[in-house]
């Protein structure tokens, strides 16, 4: 008997430079959350400073990752597989915006940032995890993603 084999759908991984950006983006936002958590437990002001710097670095890497996502979307728009890139870009943009709000919260006095900073850093870390997970799964070559 002849059995027709359907070729498996292949997912292209993200560009190595893009993956490197994500490898910094998620841990930096997670580190912001952990530093805010440590500050909430100890009220040692240096933890607030750590969180502020980690968040700023996460915003830098996230901004460059957003540019890479736009390039990836434009390059896949005509060949198919752009829908997952669009979801990835939306999650990445949401994480970056919440990180920006977190930076505004951290601009206040160290005693005045709690509990807002903890919530904003937790949400941005979760969104960064979702964006990284979508990207690390890869993007399909065809339009049936």
Secondary structure as GFF3:
##gff-version 3
##sequence-region A 1 145
A	DSSP	beta_strand	11	12	.	.	.	ID=ss1
A	DSSP	alpha_helix	16	42	.	.	.	ID=ss2
A	DSSP	alpha_helix	45	77	.	.	.	ID=ss3
A	DSSP	alpha_helix	82	106	.	.	.	ID=ss4
A	DSSP	three_ten_helix	110	112	.	.	.	ID=ss5
A	DSSP	alpha_helix	116	137	.	.	.	ID=ss6
A	DSSP	beta_strand	139	140	.	.	.	ID=ss7
###
